[in-house]
Amino acid sequence: MQNQQVNVLLQQLQLLYPAAFKHNYLFYSQIKTRGVLDDRREFIPWLLASMIFIPISFVLKDILLSNFEISNFQAHAYAILAILLFLMLVIPLIIKQIRHSSHSLYQLLRHSPVKLAAVVVLSALNIEFLQSQFVMWALLFFGVSFGFVRFYKENLFRQNSQDDEYYQLHQLRRVCFWAYKQSLKTRLKLYITSAKSPEYEVLKRQLNRYADLYSQLFKSEHQYCKRIKHIDVDSYLDEVL
C-alpha cells in the first residue's frame, strides 16, 4: 500500500469509527528505528530501562532487607526476580495486542514469553545454587531485553522510511486492534442473546461488519509493513549485504 492510500483509509476510518482513535492505546513499538542498531534512538529504551528497573531493584532490596532476615545478595536477587515476574505478567497482554494488529511483528516477538520464562528459571537457580552477582545482573539485562526493550522499540524499518509513515502504521494498528476488540465484544453479546430476540440479528450484522473490518485492516497493515520495513532479519541482511 502507498502512503496516500493509507492516509485516505485512515481519514475514512476516523469518520466512520471515531471511537477507534480514542482511548485505544498500543503498548508496543513506541520508538521505530531503521535497520538493526543503525539509529541512535536504539539506545533510548536501554536508557529508560536503566532509569526504571535498576532503581526499583534497589528499593525492593531495601524493603526486603528491612522485613526479612536474609543476606544482601538474596534481597537483591529476589528484588530482581520480582521485576522479572512482573514483566512475565505484562508480556501476554502486549503479545495479544501484537498478535491482533501486526502479523510480521508477532512472528518476530511471539517467543519472547518463553525466553523470559527461561531467564526467570535461571534467576531462581542462581539464587539457590550459584549466588553470583554477575549472573544476577546479566539475567536482569536479558530479562529487560526480552520483556521491555524489544517491545518498546521496533527496528528493521527501511533506510528511506519516514516519521509520517511510522505514524500511519501505528494508527493503522490501533484501528485494527480496536476492530478485533469490537468483534470480540459483539461475539460475547451474541452468545448471551437469545436467537429469537430482535437484537440477535442486529448483533449478527455488527459482528460480520467488525470481522470484515478487522480482516481488511490486518491485511492492509501487513502490506504496508512490507513496503516500509523489513519483515524479518533475513530480508534485512539480504539488502544490506
C-alpha positions as CSV (number, residue, x, y, z in Angstrom):
1,M,0.0,0.0,0.0
2,Q,1.2,3.5,-0.8
3,N,1.3,6.4,1.7
4,Q,-1.6,8.2,0.1
5,Q,-3.8,5.1,0.1
6,V,-3.1,4.6,3.8
7,N,-3.7,8.2,4.6
8,V,-7.1,8.2,2.7
9,L,-8.0,4.9,4.5
10,L,-7.3,6.4,7.9
11,Q,-9.3,9.5,7.2
12,Q,-12.3,7.3,6.2
13,L,-11.9,5.2,9.3
14,Q,-11.8,8.3,11.5
15,L,-15.1,9.5,10.0
16,L,-16.7,6.1,10.3
17,Y,-15.3,4.9,13.6
18,P,-14.1,7.9,15.7
19,A,-14.1,5.7,18.8
20,A,-11.2,3.7,17.4
21,F,-8.9,6.7,17.8
22,K,-9.9,7.5,21.4
23,H,-8.5,5.8,24.5
24,N,-7.2,3.0,22.3
25,Y,-3.5,2.5,23.2
26,L,-0.9,0.1,21.9
27,F,1.8,-0.8,24.5
28,Y,4.4,-1.6,22.0
29,S,6.6,0.0,19.3
30,Q,6.8,3.3,20.9
31,I,10.1,4.0,19.1
32,K,10.6,2.9,15.5
33,T,14.1,2.8,14.1
34,R,15.9,2.0,10.8
35,G,17.8,-1.3,10.3
36,V,19.4,-3.1,13.2
37,L,21.4,-0.8,15.6
38,D,21.6,1.9,12.8
39,D,19.9,4.6,14.8
40,R,20.9,6.4,18.0
41,R,17.3,6.1,19.2
42,E,18.0,2.4,19.7
43,F,19.7,3.3,23.0
44,I,16.7,5.2,24.4
45,P,14.8,2.1,25.6
46,W,18.0,0.9,27.3
47,L,18.4,4.3,29.0
48,L,14.8,4.2,30.1
49,A,15.2,0.6,31.4
50,S,18.3,1.6,33.4
51,M,16.4,4.6,34.9
52,I,13.3,2.4,35.8
53,F,14.4,-1.1,36.7
54,I,17.7,-0.6,38.4
55,P,16.4,2.0,41.0
56,I,13.3,-0.2,41.5
57,S,15.6,-3.2,42.2
58,F,17.5,-1.3,44.9
59,V,14.2,0.0,46.5
60,L,12.8,-3.5,46.6
61,K,16.1,-4.8,48.0
62,D,15.9,-2.3,50.9
63,I,12.3,-3.3,51.6
64,L,13.2,-7.0,51.7
65,L,16.2,-6.3,54.0
66,S,14.1,-4.3,56.4
67,N,11.4,-7.0,56.7
68,F,13.3,-10.3,56.3
69,E,16.5,-11.8,57.8
70,I,18.2,-12.5,54.5
71,S,21.6,-11.7,53.0
72,N,22.3,-8.6,50.9
73,F,22.7,-10.8,47.8
74,Q,19.4,-12.7,48.4
75,A,17.5,-9.5,48.9
76,H,18.7,-8.0,45.6
77,A,18.3,-11.3,43.7
78,Y,14.7,-11.6,45.0
79,A,14.0,-8.0,44.0
80,I,15.2,-8.6,40.5
81,L,13.2,-11.9,40.4
82,A,10.1,-9.9,41.3
83,I,10.8,-7.5,38.5
84,L,11.1,-10.4,36.0
85,L,7.9,-11.9,37.3
86,F,6.1,-8.6,36.8
87,L,7.3,-8.5,33.2
88,M,6.1,-12.1,32.8
89,L,2.6,-10.9,33.8
90,V,2.5,-8.0,31.4
91,I,4.0,-9.6,28.3
92,P,1.0,-11.8,27.4
93,L,-1.2,-8.6,27.2
94,I,1.2,-6.9,24.9
95,I,1.7,-10.1,22.8
96,K,-2.1,-10.3,22.4
97,Q,-2.1,-6.7,21.1
98,I,0.7,-7.5,18.6
99,R,-0.9,-10.8,17.5
100,H,-4.1,-9.0,16.5
101,S,-2.6,-5.9,14.9
102,S,0.7,-6.9,13.2
103,H,1.3,-10.3,11.7
104,S,5.0,-9.7,10.9
105,L,5.9,-8.3,14.3
106,Y,4.1,-11.1,16.0
107,Q,6.3,-13.6,14.1
108,L,9.4,-11.8,15.5
109,L,8.3,-11.5,19.1
110,R,6.0,-14.4,19.7
111,H,8.7,-16.4,21.6
112,S,9.6,-13.6,24.0
113,P,7.5,-15.1,26.9
114,V,9.4,-18.4,26.6
115,K,12.7,-16.6,26.6
116,L,11.7,-14.5,29.6
117,A,10.5,-17.6,31.4
118,A,13.9,-19.2,30.9
119,V,15.5,-16.1,32.4
120,V,13.2,-16.4,35.4
121,V,14.1,-20.1,35.9
122,L,17.9,-19.3,35.6
123,S,17.4,-16.4,38.1
124,A,15.8,-18.8,40.6
125,L,18.6,-21.3,40.1
126,N,21.2,-18.6,40.6
127,I,19.6,-17.7,44.0
128,E,19.6,-21.3,45.1
129,F,23.0,-22.5,43.9
130,L,25.4,-20.1,42.2
131,Q,24.6,-16.9,44.2
132,S,26.6,-14.9,41.6
133,Q,26.3,-11.1,41.4
134,F,27.5,-11.2,37.8
135,V,24.9,-13.7,36.8
136,M,22.2,-11.8,38.7
137,W,22.9,-8.6,36.7
138,A,23.3,-10.5,33.4
139,L,19.9,-12.1,33.9
140,L,18.4,-8.7,34.6
141,F,19.9,-7.4,31.4
142,F,18.4,-10.3,29.3
143,G,15.1,-10.1,31.2
144,V,14.7,-6.4,30.5
145,S,15.7,-7.0,26.9
146,F,13.1,-9.7,26.3
147,G,10.4,-8.1,28.5
148,F,10.8,-4.4,27.8
149,V,13.3,-3.2,25.2
150,R,12.1,-5.4,22.4
151,F,8.5,-4.3,22.8
152,Y,9.3,-0.6,23.4
153,K,11.2,-0.2,20.2
154,E,10.6,-1.7,16.7
155,N,13.5,-1.8,14.3
156,L,14.1,-3.1,10.7
157,F,12.5,-0.2,9.0
158,R,13.9,0.7,5.6
159,Q,16.5,3.4,5.3
160,N,14.1,5.6,3.3
161,S,11.3,5.3,5.7
162,Q,9.9,8.5,7.2
163,D,8.3,9.6,10.5
164,D,4.9,10.1,8.9
165,E,4.9,6.5,7.7
166,Y,5.7,5.3,11.2
167,Y,2.7,7.4,12.5
168,Q,0.4,6.0,9.8
169,L,1.5,2.4,10.6
170,H,0.8,2.9,14.3
171,Q,-2.6,4.4,13.6
172,L,-3.5,1.5,11.3
173,R,-2.5,-1.0,14.0
174,R,-4.6,0.9,16.6
175,V,-7.8,0.7,14.5
176,C,-7.0,-3.0,13.6
177,F,-6.8,-3.9,17.3
178,W,-9.9,-1.9,18.0
179,A,-11.8,-3.8,15.3
180,Y,-10.7,-7.1,16.9
181,K,-11.9,-6.0,20.3
182,Q,-15.2,-4.9,18.9
183,S,-15.7,-8.2,17.2
184,L,-14.9,-10.0,20.4
185,K,-17.3,-7.9,22.4
186,T,-20.1,-8.3,19.8
187,R,-19.5,-12.1,19.7
188,L,-19.9,-12.2,23.5
189,K,-23.1,-10.2,23.4
190,L,-24.4,-12.5,20.6
191,Y,-23.6,-15.5,22.8
192,I,-25.7,-14.3,25.7
193,T,-28.6,-13.0,23.5
194,S,-31.5,-15.2,22.6
195,A,-31.7,-16.2,18.9
196,K,-35.3,-15.3,18.9
197,S,-34.6,-11.7,20.1
198,P,-34.8,-8.9,17.5
199,E,-31.4,-7.7,18.9
200,Y,-29.8,-11.0,17.8
201,E,-29.9,-10.2,14.0
202,V,-28.6,-6.7,14.7
203,L,-25.7,-8.1,16.7
204,K,-25.0,-10.7,14.0
205,R,-24.7,-7.9,11.3
206,Q,-22.5,-5.9,13.6
207,L,-20.3,-9.0,14.1
208,N,-19.9,-9.5,10.4
209,R,-19.1,-5.9,9.8
210,Y,-16.4,-5.8,12.5
211,A,-15.0,-9.1,11.5
212,D,-14.7,-7.9,7.8
213,L,-13.1,-4.6,9.0
214,Y,-10.6,-6.5,11.2
215,S,-9.7,-8.8,8.3
216,Q,-9.3,-6.0,5.9
217,L,-7.1,-3.9,8.3
218,F,-5.0,-6.8,9.3
219,K,-4.1,-7.4,5.6
220,S,-3.6,-3.7,4.9
221,E,-1.2,-3.4,7.9
222,H,0.9,-6.4,6.6
223,Q,1.0,-4.9,3.1
224,Y,2.1,-1.5,4.4
225,C,4.7,-3.2,6.7
226,K,6.3,-4.9,3.8
227,R,6.6,-1.6,2.0
228,I,8.2,0.5,4.7
229,K,10.2,-2.2,6.7
230,H,12.0,-5.5,6.5
231,I,9.5,-8.0,7.9
232,D,12.4,-10.3,9.2
233,V,16.1,-10.2,9.8
234,D,16.9,-12.3,6.7
235,S,15.4,-9.8,4.3
236,Y,17.3,-7.0,6.1
237,L,20.6,-8.9,5.8
238,D,19.9,-9.7,2.1
239,E,19.5,-6.0,1.3
240,V,22.5,-4.8,3.4
241,L,24.9,-7.5,2.3
